[in-house]
Amino acid sequence: MIIQNVLADVITNQLKQQIKDKKVSVLLDEATDASNKKLLCILIKFIHGNEIKTQVLGLKEVDCDHGTAKGLYALLKQSLTEFYIEAKNVVGYCADNASVMMGSKESVKQYLLNSNPHLISNGCICHTIHLVAVSAAACLPERLENLLQNISTYFSRSPKRQSVKHFKNT
């Protein structure tokens, strides 16, 4: 209760003061939690003093009404409004390369560009590298993947085998 009703308000107000009238970049990603709720994580990056800061603006539940580009943009806009961030001050955007986030027709990126045509957008390089790694791994022989899994299992199922002391004595 103290965190939700006291500290959260203090931190939120501090963040509002830090980003007042500043240029920010927005980072978005969707995830599904353990209870099978789909969430939209909204982060901002901005310069405060001599450092680049990254802060969470919100973690919004994505219900059936918000699963589209228009709905996700509405959730983003709601968070931006709560923190008094004007569309003209959103100068950067980063998200995974899903069409709902970065598509050329209807996407969160397109809605942001309509609000600020000078916006710079980038697909997330980490997501891109992951897709490349998955594609590359698909080209490997299945027996190699099995060998790697067996090595992992050999160690993960035995505390004795994981012990550094055990290997020093052998």
C-alpha positions as a printed NumPy array, in Angstrom:
array([[  0.   ,   0.   ,   0.   ],
       [  2.856,   2.396,   0.799],
       [  4.525,   1.662,  -2.54 ],
       [  1.317,   1.995,  -4.576],
       [ -0.238,   4.947,  -2.772],
       [  2.769,   6.999,  -1.668],
       [  6.054,   6.127,  -3.359],
       [  4.548,   5.599,  -6.81 ],
       [  3.065,   9.11 ,  -6.76 ],
       [  6.375,  10.641,  -5.661],
       [  8.33 ,   8.819,  -8.387],
       [  5.694,   9.661, -11.014],
       [  5.8  ,  13.352, -10.09 ],
       [  9.614,  13.362, -10.191],
       [  9.548,  11.795, -13.656],
       [  6.979,  14.339, -14.868],
       [  9.316,  17.14 , -13.749],
       [ 12.368,  15.505, -15.369],
       [ 10.692,  15.104, -18.767],
       [  8.742,  18.357, -18.817],
       [  9.07 ,  19.843, -22.343],
       [ 11.921,  17.429, -23.223],
       [ 12.38 ,  15.372, -26.35 ],
       [ 11.877,  11.65 , -25.719],
       [ 12.138,   8.362, -27.552],
       [  9.483,   5.707, -27.031],
       [ 10.207,   1.986, -26.838],
       [  7.311,  -0.486, -27.02 ],
       [  7.026,  -4.219, -26.614],
       [  4.176,  -6.62 , -25.997],
       [  4.426,  -9.668, -23.777],
       [  2.129, -12.214, -22.198],
       [  2.518, -12.78 , -18.468],
       [  2.156, -16.041, -16.523],
       [ -1.589, -15.491, -16.062],
       [ -1.971, -15.243, -19.863],
       [ -2.607, -11.482, -19.847],
       [ -1.199,  -9.583, -22.78 ],
       [  0.676,  -6.447, -21.692],
       [  2.145,  -3.456, -23.484],
       [  5.341,  -2.173, -21.893],
       [  5.953,   1.507, -22.61 ],
       [  9.429,   2.92 , -21.971],
       [ 10.909,   6.319, -22.695],
       [ 14.501,   7.425, -23.121],
       [ 15.488,  11.015, -22.495],
       [ 18.45 ,  13.134, -21.486],
       [ 18.49 ,  14.395, -17.919],
       [ 21.544,  16.371, -16.884],
       [ 24.517,  14.585, -18.41 ],
       [ 22.983,  11.137, -18.627],
       [ 20.591,   9.21 , -20.824],
       [ 17.776,   7.79 , -18.722],
       [ 15.3  ,   5.019, -19.481],
       [ 12.062,   4.969, -17.493],
       [  8.895,   2.908, -17.558],
       [  5.864,   5.003, -18.468],
       [  3.397,   2.211, -18.162],
       [  2.501,  -1.426, -18.31 ],
       [ -0.92 ,  -1.494, -19.94 ],
       [ -3.153,  -4.528, -20.295],
       [ -4.005,  -5.221, -23.927],
       [ -7.597,  -6.406, -23.995],
       [ -9.509,  -7.487, -27.11 ],
       [-10.326,  -3.835, -27.906],
       [ -6.671,  -2.795, -27.963],
       [ -5.012,  -5.63 , -29.917],
       [ -4.833,  -3.598, -33.135],
       [ -2.4  ,  -0.866, -34.156],
       [ -5.06 ,   1.72 , -33.387],
       [ -5.71 ,   0.191, -29.952],
       [ -2.01 ,  -0.053, -29.06 ],
       [ -1.521,   3.543, -30.169],
       [ -4.451,   4.559, -27.945],
       [ -2.738,   2.896, -24.947],
       [  0.528,   4.651, -25.807],
       [ -1.237,   7.991, -26.228],
       [ -2.952,   7.499, -22.855],
       [  0.448,   7.063, -21.164],
       [  1.949,  10.033, -22.998],
       [ -0.994,  12.183, -21.905],
       [ -0.689,  11.032, -18.276],
       [  2.913,  12.294, -18.3  ],
       [  2.168,  15.48 , -20.296],
       [  4.31 ,  14.404, -23.243],
       [  3.251,  16.137, -26.456],
       [  3.413,  14.297, -29.781],
       [  5.888,  16.864, -31.155],
       [  8.309,  15.892, -28.354],
       [  8.349,  12.2  , -29.323],
       [ 11.342,  12.183, -31.668],
       [ 12.254,   8.482, -31.651],
       [ 10.389,   5.172, -31.743],
       [ 11.632,   1.616, -31.374],
       [  9.691,  -1.65 , -31.318],
       [  9.923,  -5.194, -32.587],
       [  9.451,  -5.638, -36.308],
       [  5.867,  -6.933, -36.129],
       [  3.583,  -5.315, -38.702],
       [  1.272,  -3.968, -35.983],
       [  4.245,  -2.028, -34.56 ],
       [  6.329,  -1.107, -37.639],
       [  4.186,  -1.794, -40.717],
       [  4.03 ,   0.614, -43.66 ],
       [  0.226,   0.798, -43.734],
       [ -1.548,   0.706, -40.383],
       [  0.817,   0.453, -37.444],
       [  1.76 ,   2.255, -34.268],
       [  4.669,   3.741, -36.229],
       [  2.304,   5.209, -38.828],
       [  0.076,   6.725, -36.133],
       [  3.145,   8.288, -34.51 ],
       [  4.349,   9.611, -37.877],
       [  0.938,  11.211, -38.404],
       [  1.433,  13.036, -35.091],
       [  5.067,  13.93 , -35.796],
       [  6.362,  13.51 , -39.378],
       [  9.955,  14.143, -38.164],
       [  9.927,  11.006, -35.986],
       [ 12.876,   8.627, -36.369],
       [ 11.862,   4.975, -36.073],
       [ 13.963,   1.83 , -35.806],
       [ 13.112,  -1.81 , -35.508],
       [ 14.632,  -3.446, -32.452],
       [ 18.033,  -4.858, -33.358],
       [ 17.757,  -7.503, -30.611],
       [ 14.588,  -8.913, -32.178],
       [ 16.264,  -8.893, -35.587],
       [ 19.342, -10.724, -34.291],
       [ 17.098, -13.293, -32.602],
       [ 15.285, -13.971, -35.896],
       [ 18.632, -14.36 , -37.689],
       [ 19.877, -16.787, -35.015],
       [ 16.684, -18.881, -35.214],
       [ 16.957, -19.013, -38.998],
       [ 20.65 , -19.952, -38.847],
       [ 19.988, -22.649, -36.249],
       [ 17.365, -24.172, -38.543],
       [ 20.151, -24.911, -41.034],
       [ 22.159, -26.979, -38.519],
       [ 21.872, -30.783, -38.54 ],
       [ 19.397, -32.131, -35.978],
       [ 22.043, -34.38 , -34.414],
       [ 24.107, -31.308, -33.486],
       [ 21.153, -29.758, -31.671],
       [ 20.55 , -33.075, -29.86 ],
       [ 24.222, -33.222, -28.825],
       [ 24.072, -29.707, -27.361],
       [ 20.836, -30.501, -25.507],
       [ 22.364, -33.703, -24.121],
       [ 25.446, -31.834, -22.865],
       [ 23.22 , -29.272, -21.172],
       [ 21.049, -31.973, -19.616],
       [ 24.121, -33.912, -18.427],
       [ 25.193, -30.95 , -16.292],
       [ 21.844, -29.43 , -15.356],
       [ 20.508, -32.631, -13.778],
       [ 23.472, -33.2  , -11.472],
       [ 24.657, -30.836,  -8.747],
       [ 27.835, -32.908,  -8.499],
       [ 28.612, -32.369, -12.192],
       [ 27.954, -28.64 , -11.826],
       [ 30.428, -28.344,  -8.986],
       [ 33.709, -26.721,  -9.927],
       [ 35.388, -28.654,  -7.088],
       [ 34.27 , -31.92 ,  -8.714],
       [ 36.118, -31.097, -11.94 ],
       [ 39.291, -30.02 , -10.156],
       [ 39.54 , -33.451,  -8.502],
       [ 39.03 , -35.495, -11.666]])
